[in-house]
Amino acid sequence: MEFQTIKENGKVKFVVLPVKLFETLLDRLEEEDDLRAIREAHSEPLYDQEEAENYIFMNPVKRERFEKGWTQDELARRLGVKQSTVAKWEHPQAVYRKRTREKLAKVFGVDESIFL
C-alpha cells in the first residue's frame, strides 16, 4: 500500500495517501468494526489544511528534527555544531553543502536527497 506518514515528536501526526487509494479503501468498508472505527475517529481532533501543508512543506531539517522529537540544541550536540548553526539550517530557503547533507542524512537516518 502506497502511503507516507508524517511524524512530530516521534509520533505519527498525518498519513498521506493517493486519492485513488483512499477512495478504494472507502469502497471496501463493509464490516461493522470498520464503520465503528471511522465513527470513533471523528471524535479525534482534526488538523486544518493550512496546518497540514505547513508541516508537509516545512524546511526538511526542521521537519526531520520534529519527527525525532529533538530540540535544536539536541541536534547541534549530535552533529558537533552550535545551536545557531542548526537555526540557520532551518531557514526556509537554506541551501546545504554536500558534506552538511551527508551529516544530516546520517544523523536522521534518511537519504541525503531530501536536503537538496
C-alpha positions in Angstrom: 0.0 0.0 0.0 1.4 3.4 -1.0 1.3 6.0 1.7 3.5 8.4 3.7 3.5 9.1 7.4 4.5 12.4 8.8 5.7 12.4 12.4 6.1 15.0 15.1 7.9 14.2 18.4 8.3 10.6 17.2 4.6 10.1 16.8 2.6 9.9 13.6 0.7 13.1 13.1 -0.5 12.7 9.4 -1.0 9.9 6.9 -0.9 11.0 3.3 -2.3 8.6 0.7 -3.1 8.9 -3.0 -6.7 9.9 -3.6 -7.4 6.8 -5.7 -6.2 4.6 -2.9 -8.3 6.5 -0.3 -11.4 6.1 -2.5 -10.7 2.3 -2.8 -10.4 2.0 0.9 -13.7 3.8 1.5 -15.4 1.4 -1.0 -14.1 -1.6 0.9 -15.6 -0.5 4.3 -18.3 -3.0 4.8 -17.7 -4.6 8.2 -19.3 -3.0 11.3 -15.9 -2.8 13.0 -14.6 -0.7 10.2 -17.6 1.7 10.4 -17.2 1.9 14.2 -13.6 2.8 13.9 -14.4 5.6 11.5 -17.1 7.0 13.7 -14.6 7.0 16.7 -12.0 8.7 14.5 -14.4 11.6 14.0 -14.1 12.4 17.7 -10.4 12.9 17.4 -9.0 16.4 16.7 -8.6 17.2 13.0 -5.9 19.4 11.6 -6.8 22.0 9.1 -5.4 22.1 5.6 -3.1 25.1 6.4 -1.5 23.3 9.4 -1.0 20.1 7.4 0.5 22.0 4.5 2.8 24.0 6.7 4.1 20.7 8.3 4.4 18.9 5.0 6.3 21.7 3.2 8.4 22.9 6.2 12.2 23.0 6.0 13.5 19.4 5.8 15.9 19.8 8.7 13.2 21.2 10.9 10.7 18.5 9.9 13.2 15.7 10.5 14.2 17.2 13.8 10.5 17.4 14.8 9.9 13.8 13.8 12.7 12.7 16.1 11.4 14.9 18.9 14.8 16.7 19.2 15.4 20.3 20.1 17.8 22.4 18.1 20.3 22.0 20.9 20.0 18.2 20.8 20.6 18.1 17.0 23.5 20.5 17.4 25.1 18.3 20.1 24.7 15.2 17.9 26.3 16.9 14.9 29.0 18.8 16.9 27.9 22.2 15.8 26.3 25.3 17.6 22.6 25.7 18.1 22.8 28.8 16.0 24.1 26.7 13.0 21.0 24.4 13.3 18.8 27.5 13.4 20.5 28.8 10.2 19.9 25.3 8.5 16.2 25.5 9.4 15.7 28.7 7.5 13.1 28.2 4.7 15.5 29.0 1.9 18.5 27.2 3.4 20.9 25.5 0.9 23.3 22.9 2.2 26.8 21.9 1.2 27.4 18.3 0.2 29.2 17.5 3.5 26.4 19.0 5.5 23.8 17.0 3.6 25.8 13.8 4.3 26.0 14.6 8.0 22.3 15.4 8.3 21.3 12.3 6.4 23.5 10.2 8.7 22.1 11.6 11.9 18.5 11.4 10.8 18.9 8.0 9.0 17.4 9.3 5.7 18.6 9.7 2.1 20.6 12.9 1.6 18.4 13.9 -1.4 15.7 15.2 0.9 18.1 18.1 1.7 18.6 19.2 -1.9 
